[in-house]
Structures are given as structure tokens and as C-alpha cells.
Amino acid sequence: MIALGVDIGTTNLKVCRVPDGSVRSVRTPDDAEALQHAVRRLVAELSEGQHVDAIGITAMAETGVPLDREFRPLTKLITWRDQPGVEQARQLDAVELYGRTGLRLSAKLPVVTWRWLRETQPVLLARTHLWAGVPDLALAALTGSYAMHLTHAQRLGVLDLQSRQWDQGLLDWGCLDRLPAVVEPMTVAATTPDGVPVVLCGHDHLVGAWAAGVREPGQVADSLGTAEAIITPSPGLVLSDVLRQQGISMSWYVDGQHGCAVSGNGAAGGLVEQRLAALGQSYSWLNDVLSPVGGPSETFIAPYPQGRQAPAPSEESTYDVTRPVDDPAEEMRALVDALSFHARWMAEEQTRQLGIPWRSTVAFGGPVRLGGWMTRKALTSGGRPFDVLDGTATAAEGAAAMAAEVVSGVPAEPLQARRIEVRPQDGEIWDGAFWHRFHKLLS
């Protein structure tokens, strides 16, 4: 069976073909029509000479565009990074929003963007016939139909998690209710003119976790890129206000059956890249610096240049990306160690709040190519198994595998990960005074 997976990320748009693993990639356009053209072109390239049985779509969340009655974009894509409605976000009650939607209050939520449009560009809002997220645009590019996956609908900020229905009060506040129909997970959303079934697979972080085999409570996914997300499936929804206070979002998982908790760290791969640039160093230099791995750095760093999202959210900046140092190598070891300890803190707090034993972790994303960083993450995992996926298109492969499962009815096997082996005596060193120092000083 041949399936294609489309992954629309913040930086890159990727299309992957399985089982052979061919990938095509371009920079993600900032224009909706250009995005749709790119999706059609890459899908056509990987379909040429092939009998494609299924297509899956995954994408970033909180990014979309208002369309007019002819489904033409009225603006460029408004991304999760743009956040024009900072002032409007202050009008919402964070406790009430979390209780309904499971989301932390943030200016990146589309409902806040809609309110901003209403207050600053009411004529444009009045012309809006449909708000479409980027996966919805991809679906329309291939099938002519607009629809939305449950996990993208819930990131709009207007979906009641428990009923899976739109919350009328939040729709009224945002002043926009012209949205695509929500499709249930693990179902065919539409078909192409050639009859190929197309499956909306959900939020890319979650699809990557599912592809990595994180499908049951106790398994943790570490999605690493510019930012980092820790993803934990749970038996059901947990909407405790303690989770909100710890900066942990709650949602449905991509299978539509499990709940899912997500913690985010905006300062991960992007912070490492910024620091390397400030020090005038390269990734190859960093790879040499991080290997071999001994004990943790004696230098303590709180790695939050723009505050901390979770746990224990704080707006305090604790790290200057541009400050000069006498020993760049030791600085980068200390920074990566701190980021590794922070990932453990997110996973530990998340599973603790959910009442789920943390059994194992699998990591995926660009930074996994840095072996010394991954060994440090394994050493900070408290003796739990730590695996990595080496592929460069995990979410796209996951979307293809999920589409194949939906169409064929045959369960998809997880992508093959490799274990990072560490000596127990080394793990005890990292799990001792160094972890307790980090945790005590920051919590």
C-alpha cells in the first residue's frame, strides 16, 4: 500500500511517501494560495508513476486565514507567532477559558485574533466567509472540500472539550462562527478527484508522537525543534486548574479516544541556535563540544530568555542570549544540560499531575542529530528508557501511516526508534545532586 503524508510546519512544508520514504520539502509559504499550490505540486511529484491509496495531512496549529465567499484569502496567513491580539487576550478570563477548552490563555489563539480583527478591521471580518487553518487549506487544495480535525478545532480557543461542540459564548466573544465542519479522528475527510481518500490526521506534534509509538498512558513524547513540546497521553480528559497553573494544556489525542497533556518550552533548539550565532560557532563545533559525555556541567543556567511556559510559569527573563563568556564550550555544555533537565521537569510534573507513572520517552525532531545532546537527555531521564527517531520527516511519515491505517483497517506499526544506552552509574550521577539542584532552584 502506498500512502502520502503532508506536514505543514512553521518553517517547512514536507510531503513523504511510504513505504519507500521519499520526501519533498519547500519553505512554508506565507500566502494561502501559494501554500495550496505547493501542496498540489509536491503531492503530484510523489504521486507520479505511483498508485497512491491514501493521503494524510498534519500541520501546525493556531495558524489560519480569513477567506471570502469565493474562498480567496483576505490576508496573508496569520501564524501562531504573529499574535496581533495581545491586548484582546487580556479581556478573557484564563480560569474560565481553561475550564472550557483546556487551553492556556495566549494571544496566539485564533479566537483572540478574531476579536482583534473585529476591533481593528471590522470590514474585513464582515467579508470573512470562512476561517481556514493550514491543514484545512491543504485538504481543499487536494479535494475541494474544507474540514477540520478535532485536535486543530480545539486549538482555536472556542471548542468545549468535553462535548466536542463549539462554545457559543466564546464564538460570540470572538465574533466569528464561520468555521469548517469538524471531522472525527481516524476517519476519511474527503476524496481527491481521482478517488484517493484523504485523512485529516491532526496537530503535527501529536501526529509525530503517535508515529513514534506514544499511544498509551505512561509513554512520553519529546518533540524537539525550534521549540520543545512534551506530550503525554492520558486515559481521559483532566481539566484540573492545577494543570493550568503549571502551564500545562489539555486536549484530545489524535486517536480521539485518549486525553493528552502538553507542556511547551519555547527556548529549545531555537535558543541553542541563537547562542551559537552569538558565540560565532557552528553545529559541528557544538557536536564536538557535547561529545564525549561525562558528568553534568558545574555551571548553573536557568535557560529562559523570555520567561518559562511550564512548569511554574514565569515571565522573568533569566538568560541573556548575547552575553559574552570566557569559555564558550563550557557555556554550551551548561546550556544543553539545563535544557535537558528542564525537559525532565516538564515530563515529571505532567505525569505526576495526571497520576500516570512515567515509563519511557521517545524524542524526535532536528536536534536528535546531536548525539551528545541526546545522551544528556537520556542521562537526565531518571533511569527510564530513552529512544530517538532519526528521521527528518516524522510528522509527515506519521500522517502517511495513519492514513494507510484508516483506509486499510490494518494498525500501523510505530516508526523504528533507537535506544540511547547509558551506564547506570552515570545515570545516578545525573539523577543525584545535579538534578536536585536544578529542580530546587527553579521550582
Secondary structure by P-SEA (a helix, b strand, c coil): cbbbbbbbcccbbbbbbcccbbbbbccccccaaaaaaaaaaaaaaaaccccccbbbbbbbccbbbbbccccccccccccccccccaaaaaaccaaaaaaccccccccccaaaaaaaaaaccaaaaaaccccccaaaaaaaacccbbbbcaaaaaaccccccccccccaaaaaaaccccccccccccccccccccbbbbbbcccaaaaaaaaaccccccbbbbbbccbbbbbbbcccccccaaaaaacbbbbbcccccbbbbbbbbcccaaaaaaaaaaacccaaaaaaaacccccccccccccccccccccccccccccccccccccaaaaaaaaaaaaaaaaaaaaaaaaaaacccccbbbbbccccccaaaaaaaaaaccccbbbbbccccaaaaaaaaaaaaaaacccccccbbbbbcccaaaaaaaacaaaaaaaaacc
